């Protein structure tokens, strides 16, 4: 699902069959439809005028006992050029995400920061960006090849082993799993 016709068209050309062009603020699905709702890096966008309303919409469409899996960018002070390019309206702390989920009536099963091992590198990069304040917006997303991909895969796999045992104290993203009460 995406509100942008370009995005849904792209997905359709790639073979996706069940697409919805809609906003998370007014989901085109009946109440209690889904066992799982996944929201990865959506609620932070400027087009989402009310992130709490969006979470309530997720809850509305979940079946009792259904699960919401969510990832959001962390720490407002980590804003950088990439955030301007992707129209970031907000970044979150873990405590904010937990509060938002509980206010919406969800039971939070797990919430943690993620991308902890990459955090120091991003912090240094964003600090340099802030020193060159007049720089043009640019995305952090670049294609990389070879050894770097293998290194990143190893780093994220190591982090996954940790995060399966306990919440991480900091990171570039906030990850949460919450359940609709029966």
Long-range contacts (C-beta under 8 A, 24 or more apart in sequence): 1-27, 3-47, 23-47, 23-48, 24-48, 24-54, 24-57, 24-58, 25-49, 25-50, 25-53, 25-54, 25-57, 26-57, 27-57, 27-58, 27-60, 27-61, 29-61, 30-61, 31-60, 31-61, 32-61, 32-62, 32-63, 32-64, 32-66, 33-61, 33-62, 33-63, 34-61, 34-62, 34-63, 34-66, 35-62, 35-63, 35-65, 35-66, 35-67, 36-66, 36-67, 36-68, 36-69, 37-61, 37-62, 37-66, 37-67, 37-68, 37-69, 38-68, 38-69, 38-70, 39-68, 39-69, 39-70, 39-71, 40-70, 40-71, 41-71, 41-72, 41-73, 41-173, 43-70, 43-72, 43-90, 44-72, 44-73, 44-88, 44-89, 44-90, 44-91, 44-92, 45-86, 45-87, 45-88, 45-89, 46-87, 46-88, 46-89, 47-87, 48-89, 51-90, 51-100, 52-100, 52-103, 52-104, 55-100, 55-101, 55-104, 55-106, 56-104, 58-104, 59-104, 59-105, 59-106, 59-180, 62-180, 63-180, 64-180, 64-181, 64-182, 65-179, 65-180, 65-181, 65-182, 66-179, 66-180, 67-109, 67-177, 67-178, 67-179, 67-180, 68-101, 68-106, 68-176, 68-177, 68-178, 68-179, 68-180, 69-176, 69-177, 70-97, 70-101, 70-175, 70-176, 70-177, 70-178, 71-114, 71-173, 71-174, 71-175, 71-176, 72-97, 72-173, 72-174, 73-172, 73-173, 73-174, 74-113, 74-170, 74-171, 74-172, 74-173, 74-174, 78-122, 78-123, 78-126, 78-172, 79-126, 80-125, 80-126, 80-129, 80-130, 80-140, 81-129, 81-135, 81-136, 81-137, 81-138, 81-139, 81-140, 82-137, 82-138, 82-139, 82-140, 82-141, 84-137, 85-137, 85-138, 85-139, 86-139, 92-174, 93-174, 94-167, 94-174, 97-174, 97-176, 98-176, 101-176, 101-178, 105-180, 105-181, 106-178, 106-179, 106-180, 106-181, 107-178, 107-179, 107-180, 107-181, 108-176, 108-177, 108-178, 109-177, 109-178, 109-179, 110-167, 110-175, 110-176, 110-177, 111-167, 111-174, 111-175, 111-176, 111-177, 112-163, 112-166, 112-167, 112-168, 112-171, 112-174, 112-175, 112-176, 113-167, 113-168, 113-169, 113-170, 113-171, 113-172, 113-173, 113-174, 113-175, 114-159, 114-163, 114-168, 114-171, 114-172, 114-173, 114-174, 114-175, 115-156, 115-159, 115-171, 115-172, 115-173, 116-159, 116-162, 116-168, 116-169, 116-170, 116-171, 116-172, 117-155, 117-156, 117-158, 117-159, 118-152, 118-155, 118-171, 118-172, 119-170, 119-171, 119-172, 122-172
